């Protein structure tokens, strides 16, 4: 029986950011949450990046953080895909 997966620091960072996005979406109005969830999933699945492409992954994390800051503001109540 294999042991638990060993993840790199960057992989852990991406997973934690994904979870952070969903936690922030739970702060939005109930009727808008499904659209936020769909947007988050779309943004993460949209880019087919190799695990070894560290520069692109780091860039996408920085870009995602900027989007996160914009969308997590209290004034943003809904999102359209």
C-alpha positions in Angstrom: 0.0 0.0 0.0 1.6 3.3 -1.1 2.1 6.1 1.4 0.6 9.6 1.1 1.5 11.7 -1.9 4.5 14.0 -1.5 3.7 17.3 -3.0 6.1 20.1 -3.8 5.8 23.5 -2.2 4.3 25.0 -5.3 1.7 22.3 -5.6 0.7 22.9 -2.0 0.5 26.6 -2.7 -1.8 26.0 -5.7 -4.1 23.7 -3.7 -4.2 26.2 -0.8 -5.1 29.0 -3.2 -7.9 26.9 -4.7 -9.4 26.3 -1.3 -9.0 30.0 -0.4 -11.0 30.9 -3.4 -13.9 28.6 -2.5 -13.8 29.9 1.1 -14.1 33.4 -0.2 -17.0 32.4 -2.5 -18.9 31.3 0.6 -19.0 34.9 1.7 -21.0 35.9 -1.4 -24.8 36.0 -1.6 -26.3 32.5 -1.7 -27.9 33.0 -5.1 -24.5 34.0 -6.7 -22.4 31.3 -5.1 -22.9 28.7 -7.9 -21.6 31.2 -10.5 -18.6 32.0 -8.3 -17.9 28.2 -7.9 -18.2 27.7 -11.7 -15.9 30.7 -12.3 -13.2 29.3 -10.0 -13.3 25.9 -11.5 -13.2 27.3 -15.0 -10.2 29.5 -14.2 -8.2 26.6 -12.7 -9.1 24.1 -15.5 -8.7 26.5 -18.4 -4.9 26.4 -18.4 -3.2 23.2 -19.3 0.1 23.8 -17.6 2.8 21.1 -17.1 3.8 20.4 -13.5 7.4 21.2 -14.4 6.6 24.7 -15.8 7.3 26.5 -12.6 7.6 30.0 -14.1 4.2 29.8 -15.7 2.6 28.3 -12.5 4.1 31.1 -10.4 2.9 33.7 -12.9 -0.6 32.3 -12.8 -0.6 32.3 -9.0 0.3 36.0 -9.0 -2.4 36.7 -11.6 -4.9 34.7 -9.6 -4.0 36.6 -6.4 -4.8 39.9 -8.1 -8.1 38.5 -9.4 -8.9 37.1 -6.0 -8.3 40.5 -4.3 -10.6 42.2 -6.8 -13.4 39.6 -6.6 -13.2 39.1 -2.8 -14.1 42.7 -2.1 -17.4 43.2 -0.3 -18.8 45.3 -3.1 -18.7 42.4 -5.6 -21.9 40.5 -5.2 -22.1 38.5 -8.4 -20.0 37.3 -11.3 -20.9 36.3 -14.9 -19.0 33.8 -16.9 
